[in-house]
Amino acid sequence: PVIGIRPENITVTLEPTAADRVSGTLGDIAYQGRHSVLEIVLQNGHTLTVEIDQVKATVFSQAQPGSVVYCQWQDHSMLLLAAN
């Protein structure tokens, strides 16, 4: 099985918290008007795509690619998908 989480349901911070699920390094940041899309590279080499609003994007405007980031999400945001 594979766990799916919509990009807008993931919270990303620059500082660790007790609620962290995974950490990784900041890859690409794509500013897309009302929101931005972050690429997070996990330790296993997989990537996580996160969508953040303009307010949260200002926090990442000073972050450099390669910065360590921390990701959180609520249990109810996870979807169990069949792996093919």
C-alpha positions as CSV (number, residue, x, y, z in Angstrom):
1,P,0.0,0.0,0.0
2,V,0.9,3.6,-0.5
3,I,-0.1,6.6,1.6
4,G,-1.4,9.7,-0.3
5,I,-1.7,13.2,1.2
6,R,-2.9,16.1,-0.8
7,P,-0.2,18.8,-1.2
8,E,-2.3,21.5,0.5
9,N,-2.8,19.3,3.6
10,I,0.9,19.3,4.5
11,T,2.4,21.9,6.8
12,V,6.1,22.8,6.4
13,T,8.3,24.5,9.0
14,L,11.9,25.6,9.2
15,E,12.1,24.6,12.8
16,P,11.4,21.1,14.2
17,T,8.2,20.5,16.2
18,A,6.8,17.6,18.2
19,A,4.3,17.0,15.4
20,D,6.9,16.3,12.6
21,R,6.2,13.3,10.4
22,V,9.2,13.6,8.1
23,S,12.1,16.0,7.4
24,G,14.0,16.7,4.3
25,T,15.7,19.3,2.3
26,L,14.1,22.1,0.4
27,G,14.4,21.6,-3.3
28,D,12.6,23.8,-5.8
29,I,10.2,26.6,-4.9
30,A,7.7,27.5,-7.6
31,Y,5.8,30.8,-6.9
32,Q,2.4,30.5,-8.6
33,G,0.5,33.6,-7.7
34,R,-1.9,32.8,-4.8
35,H,0.2,29.9,-3.7
36,S,3.6,28.3,-4.0
37,V,4.7,24.8,-4.5
38,L,7.6,23.4,-2.6
39,E,9.6,20.3,-3.5
40,I,10.9,18.5,-0.4
41,V,13.6,15.9,-1.0
42,L,13.4,13.2,1.7
43,Q,16.3,11.2,3.1
44,N,15.4,8.2,1.0
45,G,15.6,10.3,-2.2
46,H,11.8,10.5,-2.8
47,T,10.2,13.9,-3.2
48,L,7.2,15.4,-1.4
49,T,5.3,18.2,-3.1
50,V,3.7,20.7,-0.8
51,E,1.4,23.6,-1.7
52,I,1.5,26.7,0.6
53,D,-0.4,30.0,0.5
54,Q,1.1,33.4,0.0
55,V,1.4,34.1,3.8
56,K,3.3,31.0,4.5
57,A,5.4,31.5,1.3
58,T,6.9,34.6,2.8
59,V,8.6,32.4,5.5
60,F,10.3,30.5,2.7
61,S,11.3,33.5,0.6
62,Q,14.6,33.7,2.5
63,A,15.2,29.9,2.6
64,Q,17.8,28.4,0.3
65,P,17.5,25.2,-1.6
66,G,19.1,22.5,0.6
67,S,17.7,24.0,3.8
68,V,16.4,21.4,6.2
69,V,12.6,21.5,6.5
70,Y,10.0,19.6,8.6
71,C,6.7,18.4,7.5
72,Q,3.5,17.6,9.4
73,W,0.0,16.5,8.5
74,Q,-3.2,15.4,10.3
75,D,-4.0,11.6,10.5
76,H,-7.3,12.3,8.7
77,S,-5.4,13.7,5.7
78,M,-3.9,10.4,4.8
79,L,-5.4,8.2,2.1
80,L,-4.4,4.5,1.8
81,L,-3.9,3.7,-1.9
82,A,-3.2,0.3,-3.6
83,A,0.3,0.0,-4.9
84,N,0.5,-1.3,-8.5
